[in-house]
């Protein structure tokens, strides 16, 4: 059985990572991957491979302006500030 402390830590982690984008509460793929202990690449591969298991609006891609804003307000994403990134 998980300890109450671990559950509280995970809940705090999730609360800190939820963002309001386009009027929806969302988590970034990198934060979900960290929560589940997998790489972001692996998480995205599995979502693409199993599209039928997710609602159509489960995932969307940020615009360049949204990405810039998210990186600016989320300290844990500063490494993405200068990373190569493109819209697919």
BADREN-463491 format. One line per field, with one value per residue: residue number from 1; x, y, z of N, C-alpha, C in turn. Coordinates in pm, 1 decimal, always signed. Example, Ala and Ser with C-alpha at 12.3 -4.5 7.8 and 13.67 -1.06 7.14 Angstrom:
residues 2
n: 1/2
n.u: +1319.0/+1285.0
n.v: -569.0/-225.0
n.w: +780.0/+708.0
ca.u: +1230.0/+1367.0
ca.v: -450.0/-106.0
ca.w: +780.0/+714.0
c.u: +1320.0/+1290.0
c.v: -330.0/+3.0
c.w: +780.0/+787.0
end
This chain:
residues 88
n: 1/2/3/4/5/6/7/8/9/10/11/12/13/14/15/16/17/18/19/20/21/22/23/24/25/26/27/28/29/30/31/32/33/34/35/36/37/38/39/40/41/42/43/44/45/46/47/48/49/50/51/52/53/54/55/56/57/58/59/60/61/62/63/64/65/66/67/68/69/70/71/72/73/74/75/76/77/78/79/80/81/82/83/84/85/86/87/88
n.u: +83.1/+55.4/+215.9/+64.5/+203.1/+343.0/+126.7/+25.3/+241.7/+243.9/-6.1/+33.8/+234.2/+90.5/-105.3/+58.6/+140.5/-74.6/-218.9/-394.6/-509.9/-636.3/-884.6/-907.5/-819.1/-503.5/-227.3/+115.0/+281.2/+539.1/+530.7/+332.6/+462.3/+678.9/+540.0/+440.2/+675.7/+810.0/+967.9/+913.6/+898.3/+830.6/+577.7/+427.6/+450.6/+300.3/+46.1/-12.4/-6.9/-222.0/-462.9/-739.5/-813.4/-833.6/-1009.3/-1109.5/-1032.3/-823.5/-555.4/-365.5/-170.7/+51.1/+51.7/+316.6/+322.4/+178.0/+345.0/+575.7/+475.7/+406.5/+658.2/+776.3/+632.4/+658.9/+886.0/+1016.7/+1039.5/+1235.9/+1454.9/+1354.4/+1339.7/+1530.2/+1535.6/+1517.7/+1221.8/+922.7/+616.3/+419.7
n.v: -117.8/+220.8/+492.7/+761.8/+998.2/+974.2/+975.4/+1231.3/+1383.9/+1316.6/+1417.9/+1689.8/+1735.1/+1695.0/+1897.8/+2123.3/+2106.7/+2131.9/+2322.1/+2606.1/+2618.5/+2738.8/+2744.4/+2500.1/+2264.8/+2134.2/+1901.6/+1898.1/+1688.9/+1614.6/+1643.4/+1455.8/+1224.1/+1219.5/+1184.7/+924.5/+788.5/+741.8/+806.6/+1112.8/+1079.9/+807.7/+805.9/+964.9/+804.6/+580.4/+690.7/+772.1/+523.6/+399.1/+537.8/+495.2/+442.3/+675.3/+985.2/+1201.2/+1464.0/+1442.9/+1512.9/+1790.2/+2012.8/+2268.4/+2608.5/+2808.5/+3054.3/+2987.9/+2792.3/+2941.7/+3108.7/+2920.1/+2808.6/+3035.7/+3077.4/+2846.5/+2724.6/+2474.2/+2408.2/+2547.8/+2444.9/+2390.5/+2628.1/+2706.1/+2489.7/+2287.0/+2289.2/+2211.0/+2252.8/+1979.2
n.w: +0.0/-84.2/+75.7/+260.8/+239.7/-5.4/-184.9/-142.5/-228.4/-503.5/-577.4/-525.6/-716.5/-956.6/-935.4/-954.3/-1215.5/-1385.6/-1638.0/-1774.8/-2085.1/-2382.7/-2263.9/-2140.4/-1888.9/-1877.0/-1910.1/-1991.3/-2231.3/-2152.9/-1875.6/-1805.9/-1890.7/-1713.7/-1473.5/-1510.8/-1535.6/-1778.3/-2098.2/-2279.1/-2552.2/-2573.6/-2447.0/-2627.1/-2856.0/-2780.0/-2742.9/-3005.0/-3129.8/-3015.4/-3070.4/-3082.1/-2822.2/-2686.4/-2624.5/-2896.9/-2852.0/-2676.1/-2702.0/-2810.2/-3015.5/-2920.0/-3028.8/-3173.8/-3029.3/-2795.3/-2691.6/-2635.5/-2434.6/-2235.1/-2174.5/-2070.6/-1831.4/-1683.6/-1476.9/-1470.5/-1734.7/-1864.0/-2000.4/-2248.3/-2376.3/-2569.4/-2733.3/-3030.9/-3217.7/-3377.5/-3560.2/-3636.1
ca.u: +0.0/+133.2/+201.0/-12.0/+299.4/+366.6/+4.9/+18.5/+346.9/+197.6/-116.5/+95.7/+301.7/-12.3/-163.3/+155.9/+164.2/-196.5/-221.6/-516.8/-476.8/-756.0/-1002.1/-906.7/-711.6/-421.2/-89.6/+204.7/+324.7/+661.2/+491.8/+265.1/+564.9/+751.7/+449.0/+431.3/+808.5/+851.2/+1015.7/+809.6/+890.7/+757.4/+437.7/+366.1/+440.3/+190.2/-80.5/-34.7/-30.8/-348.8/-555.0/-878.4/-837.1/-839.7/-1105.9/-1051.0/-972.6/-729.8/-425.7/-352.1/-36.3/+58.0/+101.9/+444.2/+297.7/+140.5/+466.7/+661.2/+414.5/+417.9/+798.0/+803.3/+569.0/+688.0/+1028.9/+1071.8/+1050.0/+1333.8/+1544.1/+1290.0/+1339.0/+1613.8/+1538.3/+1456.0/+1082.7/+847.9/+479.9/+409.9
ca.v: +0.0/+343.8/+576.5/+884.9/+1100.1/+959.5/+1019.1/+1377.1/+1436.8/+1303.0/+1511.8/+1822.1/+1739.8/+1711.4/+2031.9/+2222.1/+2089.8/+2157.3/+2455.7/+2642.7/+2654.8/+2736.7/+2720.9/+2362.3/+2227.9/+2036.0/+1874.6/+1878.7/+1550.1/+1590.8/+1627.0/+1325.7/+1120.4/+1215.3/+1127.6/+779.9/+729.1/+703.4/+920.8/+1183.9/+1014.6/+681.1/+840.1/+1008.3/+687.5/+495.3/+759.7/+762.9/+383.6/+355.7/+651.4/+454.6/+432.9/+809.7/+1074.5/+1277.2/+1587.9/+1409.0/+1574.2/+1890.2/+2069.0/+2411.0/+2698.6/+2866.9/+3157.1/+2917.6/+2726.6/+3045.3/+3151.1/+2811.1/+2800.8/+3154.8/+3072.1/+2719.2/+2716.5/+2342.1/+2391.2/+2640.9/+2374.8/+2390.8/+2764.4/+2715.7/+2360.7/+2287.5/+2248.2/+2247.6/+2202.1/+1867.1
ca.w: +0.0/-90.8/+194.0/+243.3/+199.5/-149.2/-255.1/-130.7/-316.4/-642.5/-596.1/-535.6/-846.4/-1060.0/-921.4/-1001.6/-1358.8/-1463.2/-1698.5/-1843.8/-2222.7/-2468.6/-2181.2/-2090.8/-1796.9/-1947.5/-1868.1/-2105.3/-2247.7/-2074.8/-1735.4/-1794.9/-1903.6/-1586.8/-1374.4/-1533.9/-1536.0/-1913.5/-2175.3/-2353.7/-2682.6/-2556.3/-2420.2/-2753.0/-2944.5/-2735.5/-2770.6/-3150.2/-3164.2/-2956.1/-3083.4/-3057.4/-2678.2/-2630.3/-2689.6/-3007.2/-2802.2/-2569.7/-2722.5/-2915.4/-3022.2/-2891.8/-3132.7/-3129.4/-2927.0/-2672.2/-2642.0/-2578.8/-2309.2/-2137.6/-2132.8/-1989.3/-1698.8/-1615.1/-1449.2/-1499.8/-1879.7/-1918.0/-2093.4/-2379.7/-2430.1/-2689.5/-2802.4/-3162.4/-3205.3/-3496.5/-3566.1/-3729.7
c.u: +88.1/+110.1/+124.9/+79.6/+325.9/+246.3/-6.7/+122.3/+303.2/+84.5/-62.5/+165.0/+200.8/-71.2/-70.1/+173.6/+41.0/-196.3/-357.7/-476.8/-601.9/-882.4/-1012.8/-793.1/-634.4/-290.9/-8.6/+250.2/+448.1/+629.7/+418.4/+366.3/+643.3/+666.8/+442.8/+567.0/+852.3/+904.5/+898.5/+789.9/+806.5/+608.5/+366.1/+352.5/+319.1/+53.7/-111.9/-71.2/-168.8/-454.3/-698.5/-911.7/-855.0/-948.7/-1035.6/-981.8/-874.2/-600.7/-435.0/-212.9/-42.5/+102.9/+236.5/+425.7/+260.9/+262.8/+557.0/+607.5/+429.2/+560.7/+832.3/+746.5/+601.4/+839.0/+1090.0/+1086.5/+1154.5/+1430.1/+1486.1/+1297.6/+1416.5/+1620.4/+1475.9/+1317.1/+1010.4/+707.7/+475.3/+280.4
c.v: +124.8/+426.7/+703.9/+996.8/+1094.2/+1006.6/+1170.5/+1441.3/+1429.0/+1400.7/+1654.1/+1839.5/+1767.9/+1851.8/+2139.7/+2217.3/+2114.4/+2302.9/+2480.7/+2695.6/+2635.9/+2703.4/+2580.5/+2344.8/+2114.1/+2011.6/+1852.9/+1733.6/+1519.1/+1570.4/+1495.1/+1212.0/+1106.5/+1150.4/+974.9/+711.3/+676.1/+826.8/+985.1/+1119.1/+887.1/+706.9/+878.2/+894.6/+602.8/+559.8/+749.9/+621.0/+336.6/+465.9/+615.3/+443.7/+569.4/+891.1/+1157.4/+1404.4/+1564.4/+1487.3/+1680.0/+1949.8/+2219.6/+2489.0/+2752.0/+2973.0/+3093.5/+2852.3/+2827.0/+3091.1/+3045.2/+2800.5/+2918.8/+3143.1/+2945.8/+2702.8/+2583.0/+2316.4/+2482.1/+2574.3/+2373.2/+2527.1/+2773.9/+2584.3/+2374.8/+2229.8/+2292.3/+2192.6/+2093.0/+1874.8
c.w: +0.0/+34.3/+159.9/+194.8/+49.6/-230.3/-253.2/-222.5/-463.0/-672.3/-609.5/-670.4/-957.7/-1054.2/-976.0/-1152.7/-1446.5/-1508.5/-1761.0/-1981.6/-2307.1/-2389.8/-2125.2/-1990.6/-1861.6/-1873.1/-1993.7/-2110.9/-2164.5/-1926.9/-1712.4/-1801.3/-1773.1/-1477.7/-1386.7/-1544.0/-1670.9/-1985.0/-2248.9/-2490.2/-2674.2/-2530.8/-2549.1/-2852.5/-2908.6/-2760.3/-2919.3/-3191.5/-3118.6/-2959.9/-3048.4/-2908.5/-2611.0/-2698.1/-2796.8/-2959.1/-2687.3/-2580.4/-2831.5/-2907.5/-2999.3/-3014.7/-3083.8/-3019.7/-2793.0/-2609.5/-2573.0/-2443.2/-2200.6/-2085.9/-2041.1/-1848.1/-1619.9/-1598.3/-1489.7/-1650.2/-1943.2/-2016.8/-2234.9/-2449.3/-2561.6/-2767.1/-2941.9/-3148.6/-3328.9/-3486.8/-3671.1/-3806.0
end
